[in-house]
Amino acid sequence: MGMLFNLRQVNREDAKKLIDDPSDIYFFLYGEEMYQPEKKKGFFSRFFGKAEEKQNRREWIEPKEEDILDLDKLWHILHYIFARKAWGGTLPEGTLLLGGTELGNIDIGYGPARAILENEISNFSKFLESLNQEEFAKGITAQEIDENEVYYPEWSDEEASNLWETVLELRAFFKDAKEKGSAVIMYLY
């Protein structure tokens, strides 16, 4: 299946709470409490007691569709094109992989989620606005993609053109977050 990448707009207060106390991130993203060991039951209560249902501490509010951007498996090739490095880079170009504040050490699928706040959102949004279709991915070859072990099945100039649509979606998503004053939570699963 591979590693999938999601971005989710959230209000700044929720993001700051998660930075201060990331223990709630799993519930925040998925609406489920993290695993909690069952209470030990005595011999008779195991056979005659009521089955306890696991209950959430509060009601989970599903995010609006427009507040989520699913980059699916395109996250790595996008990072490579933006930062020109497979795993490194500088900000704001490397925001997808390097940006934000890690939300504790809670594994959301492939490591912890990260929160991006106002300043980083603004900087990444400006970077995305500076890109143009003619220069996007210019000079990147299939051999370069293979040598750097960037996940992307069949690289070609046509693929670069197809990826531009995703860049436009990413640009609109971060522009919207900036205009609304939202934070962004990013995570791989």
Stockholm file with secondary structure:
# STOCKHOLM 1.0

chainA/1-189         MGMLFNLRQVNREDAKKLIDDPSDIYFFLYGEEMYQPEKKKGFFSRFFGKAEEKQNRREWIEPKEEDILDLDKLWHILHYIFARKAWGGTLPEGTLLLGGTELGNIDIGYGPARAILENEISNFSKFLESLNQEEFAKGITAQEIDENEVYYPEWSDEEASNLWETVLELRAFFKDAKEKGSAVIMYLY
#=GR chainA/1-189 SS CCCCEEEEEEEHHHHHHHHHCGGGHHHHHHSCCCCCCCCCCCHHHHHHSCCCCCCCSSCCCCCCGGGEEEEETTHHHHHHHHHSSSSCCCTTTTHHHHCSEECTTCCSSSSCCEEECHHHHHHHHHHHHHCCTTTTTTTCCHHHHHHTTCCCSSCCHHHHHHHHHHHHHHHHHHHHHHHHTEEEEEEEC
#=GC SS_cons         CCCCEEEEEEEHHHHHHHHHCGGGHHHHHHSCCCCCCCCCCCHHHHHHSCCCCCCCSSCCCCCCGGGEEEEETTHHHHHHHHHSSSSCCCTTTTHHHHCSEECTTCCSSSSCCEEECHHHHHHHHHHHHHCCTTTTTTTCCHHHHHHTTCCCSSCCHHHHHHHHHHHHHHHHHHHHHHHHTEEEEEEEC
//
